[in-house]
Amino acid sequence: MPLTDANNLDALGGWLDEARAGRHLPDPMLATGDASATNAANSALYLRAMASRLASLGYLAPDAAQTDNLTPALSEAIVAFQRDAGFSGNDIDGWAGPKTKHRLQQLVSFEEEQSPAEWGALGQHPDSFPAVRRAVYLRLYTLGYLDWDAPLSRTTTLDLDQNPGFRAGLQRFLLDAAALGLSQASLPPQLTPASLQLLFGHDALIAALASHPSFHDAPEHQRFIEAIGCVELWLLGYDVSIARRQPTRRIRAGTHGPRDQPSFKDVSAVDIALADFQEKFGLERKSRSAAHFGPDFFAQIHALAAADGSDDPTIQNEILARAATHRDSIVDKLGKLATRLWDGVKRLWGWLKRALTQAWGDIEDELWNLARFIGGEARKAYEGVLKAIDIVHHGLAYRTGRCFPGSRADTALLQVQRDFDAMLFVSTQAPPGAALDLVQAERHEARYFIAACRILQALTDALIEVLRVVVAGAGLGWFVLLLALSRSVREIHAIRDIVDGFDDYDLGPGSLYLNPTV
């Protein structure tokens, strides 16, 4: 079923518009003039993911995390997190914006932002930031080094010297990291850049588990192996629990005896998920008396994480074409997804690519992953395009006035001509530095104008791809158009590179016309 078929495009665009109307996906057409409107632009799914992240760090009660809106409790939790995570000034705003999401990704995600060395002050001085201490506690808790009956809360003591369990859990992890060859010797149980890198370098842990078979034989390592294995199955979309003991259910195992009496056995969701994974990848099934997750499992996970080609238009077309035939199921799953929307992107792509190229069974088995792919691509395209549009708007506004904003006749006045010549008038009564401040502000604004021109060029280059999809069928959903744009790999990468260069940029309240810090 090719994506270019007009009927398929209409169906796909229609049900994605329906998902947007139900706030399962963001609405890119919503104006964002103030804080409340900007928050309204976020989907219910996005806010649930934000709330779930904050609840896992202990900033929000679990029952308060089941929300589709920016409630007072959620806003207060965001403010507390922002303060603990090193935000200052106007950045402490209680708004569920990109900066807050990015910092949450750094501290909570198992797959993204795995380099604490790039976290700035948080990575250099982790013990100075309560949010980092909470993230370390959560990571140790999830990986089985802390008591699963004592989840993180606002009242949990996060001082290593005053919380013996916390200190012992960190020490056990560092011993295991040394046994896996990730460090030359066991580090002391302290929050340092080195211990932070070991704990948050999740892909390095997976690679080490794949290459150290003897590590799996020690009984004292089993809880960690089981915990990290459950995380990986969860990232792949299996319906398993993480950071808790797995419930079991009784299933029919076969028949025995002269009257073929049925026999039953107790299995957990992990048993079912792992058996499915092993069957799909041709791995040997381990008995329950042996290690549940063996080196071959982690080797396959490592290969999935390393899979490349997420911009491959052929695979994207096939994924979307199959998704169009399962409208009701995927819309339902889009409404139920929460934290997984932000996790498992690399593994998910490798999984879907293998499923499509090897024609695994019924596509119903992959509906969760399809929904995650669609939701993740929609959010990524939405944020990137909205940010690019704001930069274009800001850059073009630079050319609309005769005098540069901030100019004053009694101090300094900067006039930019339409041929880009600039004239600077400085009053003899101007205070020291007034002219320099104005020139530096103009230099900053010029960056936006240059970026706007580059983005417009990239968008123009991509226009033919968008037009091709538009011509293929009428009444297309907004998401299909964004994907058409994203399939222009070179151009969308150029836009992302430009957007990522604006470190001081945030789509916060009233950001349509920014007030940059110079």
C-alpha positions in Angstrom: 0.0 0.0 0.0 2.1 2.9 -1.2 2.1 6.1 0.8 1.6 8.2 -2.4 -1.9 6.7 -2.9 -4.4 9.5 -2.4 -6.9 7.4 -0.4 -4.2 6.2 2.0 -2.9 9.7 2.5 -6.4 11.0 3.2 -7.0 8.3 5.8 -3.6 8.7 7.4 -3.9 12.5 7.6 -7.5 12.2 8.8 -6.9 10.0 11.8 -3.8 11.9 12.8 -5.9 15.1 12.7 -8.3 13.3 14.9 -5.5 12.4 17.3 -4.5 16.1 17.4 -8.1 17.1 18.1 -8.1 14.7 21.1 -4.8 16.3 22.2 -2.9 13.1 21.7 -0.6 15.0 19.4 0.4 18.8 19.4 -1.6 21.4 17.4 0.9 23.3 15.3 -1.7 25.8 14.2 -2.4 27.1 17.8 -1.1 30.7 18.3 1.3 31.0 21.2 1.2 34.6 22.4 1.3 34.0 26.1 2.2 31.4 28.7 -1.3 29.8 28.9 -1.6 29.6 25.1 1.9 28.2 24.8 1.1 25.5 27.3 -2.2 24.8 25.5 -0.1 24.0 22.4 1.4 21.0 24.2 -0.5 17.8 23.7 -2.0 15.9 26.6 0.5 13.2 25.8 3.4 15.6 26.2 2.1 16.9 29.5 1.6 13.3 30.8 5.1 12.5 29.8 6.4 15.6 31.6 4.3 14.8 34.7 5.5 11.1 34.7 9.1 12.2 34.6 8.7 14.6 37.5 6.8 12.0 39.5 9.6 9.5 39.0 12.0 12.0 40.4 9.7 12.6 43.4 8.6 16.1 42.5 5.0 15.1 42.0 2.7 12.6 43.7 1.9 9.7 41.4 -1.9 10.4 41.5 -1.2 14.1 40.5 0.8 12.9 37.5 -2.3 11.5 35.7 -3.1 14.8 34.1 -3.7 16.1 30.6 -3.3 19.8 31.6 -0.8 22.1 33.2 -2.4 21.9 36.7 -1.2 24.0 39.6 0.4 20.9 41.1 2.3 20.2 37.9 3.4 23.8 37.6 4.7 23.8 41.2 6.6 20.6 40.5 8.2 22.1 37.4 9.3 25.2 39.4 10.8 23.0 42.1 12.6 20.9 39.5 13.9 24.0 37.6 15.4 25.4 40.8 17.0 22.1 41.7 18.3 21.7 38.2 20.3 24.9 38.0 17.7 27.2 36.3 17.7 30.8 37.3 15.9 34.1 36.6 13.2 34.0 34.0 13.9 30.3 33.3 12.1 29.4 36.6 8.7 29.9 35.1 6.7 26.7 35.8 6.2 26.2 32.1 6.6 22.8 30.5 8.9 24.1 27.8 11.7 22.7 25.7 14.5 23.7 28.2 12.7 21.8 31.0 12.0 18.8 28.7 15.7 18.8 27.6 17.0 18.8 31.2 14.5 16.0 32.2 15.8 14.0 29.2 19.3 14.4 30.5 18.5 13.2 34.0 15.9 10.5 33.3 16.2 9.1 29.8 18.0 5.8 29.3 18.8 6.5 25.7 19.3 10.2 25.1 21.8 12.7 26.5 24.1 10.0 27.9 27.1 12.3 28.3 27.1 14.1 31.6 30.4 15.8 30.5 28.1 17.9 28.3 25.7 18.9 31.1 27.7 21.9 32.1 27.7 22.7 35.8 25.4 19.7 36.5 27.9 17.3 35.2 30.9 19.0 36.7 29.5 19.4 40.2 26.7 16.8 40.5 26.5 16.8 44.3 25.7 20.5 44.2 22.3 20.1 42.4 19.4 18.3 44.2 17.9 17.3 40.8 21.1 15.4 39.9 21.1 13.6 43.2 17.5 12.6 42.6 18.3 11.4 39.1 21.2 9.2 40.5 18.9 7.8 43.2 16.2 7.0 40.5 18.8 5.4 38.2 20.1 3.1 41.0 16.5 2.3 42.0 15.5 1.4 38.5 18.6 -0.8 38.0 17.8 -2.8 41.2 20.4 -1.4 43.5 17.9 0.1 45.9 14.7 -1.2 47.6 11.8 -1.3 45.2 9.4 -1.0 48.1 10.8 2.5 48.9 10.3 4.7 45.8 11.8 8.2 45.6 9.7 10.9 47.2 10.0 14.5 48.3 10.9 13.4 51.8 13.7 10.9 50.7 17.1 11.9 52.2 19.5 12.3 49.3 22.7 12.9 51.4 24.9 9.9 50.9 26.3 10.2 54.4 22.8 10.3 55.9 21.2 7.6 53.7 23.2 4.3 54.1 21.0 2.5 51.6 21.7 5.1 48.9 25.4 5.0 49.6 25.5 1.2 49.6 23.5 1.0 46.3 26.0 3.4 44.6 28.9 1.4 45.9 27.5 -1.9 44.6 26.9 -0.3 41.2 30.5 1.0 41.0 31.9 -2.4 41.9 29.8 -4.0 39.1 31.0 -1.3 36.7 34.6 -2.2 37.5 33.8 -5.9 37.1 32.4 -5.1 33.6 35.6 -3.3 32.7 34.0 0.1 32.5 36.5 1.5 35.1 40.0 0.4 35.9 39.2 0.2 39.6 36.1 0.6 41.8 35.5 4.3 42.5 34.5 5.5 45.9 30.8 5.9 46.5 30.6 9.6 45.8 28.8 11.8 43.2 31.6 12.8 40.9 31.8 13.3 37.1 33.4 9.9 36.7 30.7 8.0 38.7 28.0 10.0 36.9 29.3 9.0 33.5 29.4 5.3 34.5 25.8 5.4 35.7 24.3 7.3 32.9 26.3 5.7 30.1 23.5 3.2 29.4 24.7 2.1 26.0 28.2 1.4 27.4 26.6 -0.8 30.1 24.7 -2.7 27.4 27.8 -3.3 25.4 29.7 -4.4 28.5 27.0 -6.9 29.4 27.2 -8.3 25.9 31.0 -8.8 26.0 31.4 -10.2 29.6 29.6 -13.6 29.7 31.2 -14.5 33.1 29.5 -11.5 34.7 26.1 -13.3 34.1 27.1 -16.3 36.1 27.5 -14.6 39.5 24.3 -14.8 41.6 24.9 -11.4 43.1 24.6 -9.8 39.6 21.2 -11.3 38.7 18.9 -8.6 40.1 20.9 -5.9 38.1 20.8 -8.0 34.9 17.1 -8.7 35.3 16.4 -5.0 36.0 18.3 -3.7 33.0 16.8 -6.4 30.8 13.3 -5.3 31.8 14.3 -1.7 30.9 15.4 -2.8 27.5 12.2 -4.7 26.8 10.2 -1.7 28.0 12.1 0.6 25.7 11.2 -1.8 22.8 7.5 -1.4 23.6 6.8 -4.6 25.5 4.2 -4.4 28.2 6.6 -5.0 31.1 7.1 -3.2 34.4 10.4 -1.5 35.4 11.7 -0.8 38.9 9.4 -3.3 40.4 8.9 -7.1 40.8 7.0 -8.6 37.9 3.6 -10.0 38.6 2.9 -13.5 37.3 -0.1 -15.1 35.6 -1.1 -18.7 35.0 -1.2 -19.9 31.5 -1.9 -23.3 29.9 1.3 -25.2 29.3 -0.1 -28.3 27.5 -1.8 -31.6 28.4 -0.7 -34.7 30.2 -2.1 -38.0 31.4 -4.5 -40.5 29.8 -7.3 -38.0 29.7 -5.1 -35.2 28.4 -5.6 -33.2 31.5 -4.4 -29.6 30.9 -1.3 -28.4 32.8 -0.6 -24.8 33.8 2.5 -22.8 34.6 3.0 -19.3 36.2 4.7 -16.8 33.9 5.4 -13.1 34.0 5.1 -10.4 31.4 8.9 -10.5 31.2 8.8 -14.3 30.4 6.3 -13.6 27.5 8.2 -10.6 26.2 11.6 -12.2 26.3 10.3 -15.4 24.6 8.9 -13.2 21.8 12.1 -11.3 21.5 14.3 -14.4 21.4 12.0 -16.0 18.8 12.1 -13.0 16.5 15.8 -12.7 16.7 16.6 -16.4 16.6 18.2 -16.5 20.1 18.5 -19.5 22.3 15.8 -19.7 24.9 17.2 -19.7 28.4 15.7 -21.8 31.2 14.6 -20.0 34.3 17.3 -21.8 36.3 19.9 -20.0 34.1 20.4 -16.3 33.6 17.2 -14.8 32.3 18.9 -12.3 30.1 22.1 -13.6 28.5 25.0 -11.9 26.7 23.3 -12.7 23.3 20.2 -10.7 24.4 22.4 -7.6 25.2 24.4 -8.0 22.0 21.2 -7.9 19.9 20.0 -4.8 21.9 23.4 -3.1 21.3 22.9 -3.8 17.5 19.5 -2.3 17.6 20.7 0.8 19.3 23.4 1.1 16.6 21.0 0.8 13.7 21.2 3.7 11.3 19.0 5.2 8.7 16.0 6.7 10.6 15.6 9.1 7.7 15.2 6.3 5.1 12.1 7.4 3.1 11.4 3.9 1.9 11.1 2.5 5.5 9.1 5.6 6.6 6.7 5.1 3.7 6.2 1.5 4.6 5.7 2.2 8.3 3.1 4.9 7.5 1.4 2.8 4.9 0.9 0.0 7.4 -0.2 2.4 10.0 -2.9 3.8 7.8 -4.6 0.3 7.8 -4.7 0.2 11.6 -6.3 3.6 12.3 -8.4 2.8 15.4 -5.8 0.7 17.2 -3.0 3.3 16.8 -5.1 6.3 17.7 -6.1 4.4 20.9 -2.5 3.7 21.7 -1.4 7.2 21.0 -3.8 8.3 23.7 -2.3 5.9 26.3 1.4 6.5 25.7 3.3 8.5 28.2 7.0 8.3 29.0 7.8 5.9 26.2 7.3 8.7 23.7 10.6 10.1 24.8 12.5 6.8 25.2 13.8 4.0 23.0 14.1 6.0 19.7 17.3 4.3 18.5 16.2 0.8 19.5 12.7 1.4 18.1 14.0 2.3 14.7 16.2 -0.8 14.5 13.3 -2.9 15.7 10.9 -1.5 13.1 13.4 -1.7 10.3 14.1 -5.4 11.0 10.4 -6.1 11.4 9.6 -4.6 8.0 12.5 -6.1 6.1 12.0 -9.6 7.5 8.2 -9.5 7.4 7.6 -10.5 11.0 4.2 -12.0 11.6 1.1 -9.8 12.0 1.8 -6.1 12.1 -0.6 -6.0 15.1 2.4 -7.1 17.2 4.2 -3.8 16.3 1.3 -1.4 16.9 2.8 0.0 20.1 6.0 0.7 18.3 4.2 2.2 15.3 2.3 4.5 17.6 5.5 5.6 19.3 7.2 6.2 16.0 4.3 8.4 14.8 4.0 10.3 18.1 7.7 10.8 18.3 8.1 12.0 14.8 5.1 14.4 15.2 6.5 15.9 18.3 10.0 16.2 16.8 8.8 17.8 13.6 6.4 20.1 15.5 9.1 21.4 17.9 11.7 21.8 15.2 9.5 23.5 12.7 7.9 25.8 15.3 11.3 26.8 16.5 12.5 27.4 13.0 9.5 29.5 12.2 10.0 31.7 15.3 13.7 32.2 14.3 12.6 33.2 10.8 10.0 35.6 12.3 12.6 37.1 14.6 15.2 37.4 11.9 12.8 39.1 9.4 11.6 41.5 12.1 15.2 42.7 12.2 14.7 44.2 8.7 11.3 45.9 9.3 12.3 48.9 11.4 14.4 51.9 10.5 16.0 52.1 13.9 17.4 49.2 15.8 15.3 48.3 18.9 17.0 49.9 22.0 18.2 53.0 20.1 17.7 56.3 21.9 18.4 59.8 20.6 20.0 60.9 23.8 22.5 58.0 24.0 23.1 55.9 20.9 21.1 55.2 17.8 21.7 52.5 15.2 20.1 52.7 11.8 20.2 49.7 9.4 19.7 50.6 5.8 17.9 48.2 3.3 21.3 47.7 1.6 22.6 46.4 4.9 24.8 49.5 5.5 24.5 50.6 9.1 24.9 54.0 10.7 25.7 54.5 14.4 25.0 57.9 16.0 26.5 58.4 19.5 25.5 61.3 21.7 28.3 63.2 23.5 26.2 62.7 26.7 26.0 58.9 26.2 27.2 56.8 29.2 30.3 54.6 28.7 29.5 51.4 26.9 26.1 52.5 25.5 27.3 52.3 21.9 29.1 49.0 22.4 25.9 47.4 24.0 23.8 48.5 21.0 26.3 47.1 18.5 26.6 43.8 20.3 22.8 43.6 20.4 22.7 44.2 16.7 25.3 41.5 16.1 23.1 39.1 18.1 20.0 40.0 16.0 22.0 39.6 12.8 22.6 36.0 13.8 18.8 35.5 13.7 18.5 37.2 10.3 21.3 35.0 8.9 19.7 31.9 10.4 16.3 32.9 8.9 17.8 33.2 5.5 19.5 29.8 5.7 16.3 28.2 7.0 14.2 29.8 4.2 16.7 28.5 1.7 16.5 24.9 3.2 12.7 25.2 3.2 12.6 26.3 -0.4 14.9 23.4 -1.3 12.4 21.0 0.4 9.3 22.6 -1.1 9.3 20.3 -4.1 9.0 17.2 -1.8 6.1 18.8 0.1 4.3 19.7 -3.2 4.8 16.2 -4.4 2.8 14.8 -1.4 0.2 17.6 -1.6 -0.5 16.9 -5.2 -0.9 13.2 -4.4 -4.1 13.8 -2.5 -6.4 16.4 -1.1 -7.4 17.0 2.5 -4.0 15.8 4.0 -3.3 16.0 7.7 -0.7 18.4 9.0 1.4 15.5 10.1 1.8 14.0 6.6 3.1 17.4 5.4 5.6 17.6 8.2 6.8 14.1 7.4 7.1 15.1 3.7 9.4 17.9 4.9 11.4 15.6 7.2 12.0 13.2 4.3 14.1 15.9 2.7 17.0 14.6 4.7 19.7 17.1 3.8 17.5 20.2 4.2 15.9 19.1 7.5 19.4 18.4 8.9 20.5 21.8 7.9 17.5 23.4 9.7 18.2 21.3 12.8 21.8 22.4 12.8 20.8 26.0 12.6 18.2 25.7 15.3 20.5 23.8 17.6 23.0 26.6 17.4 20.7 28.9 19.4 21.6 27.9 22.9 19.9 30.9 24.4 16.7 30.3 22.6 13.6 29.0 24.3 10.0 28.8 23.2 8.9 30.1 26.6 6.1 32.5 27.4 5.9 35.4 24.9 8.8 34.1 22.9 7.4 34.9 19.4 9.5 38.1 19.7 12.4 37.2 21.9 14.4 39.3 24.4 17.8 37.7 23.9 20.5 37.9 26.5 23.6 39.4 24.9 
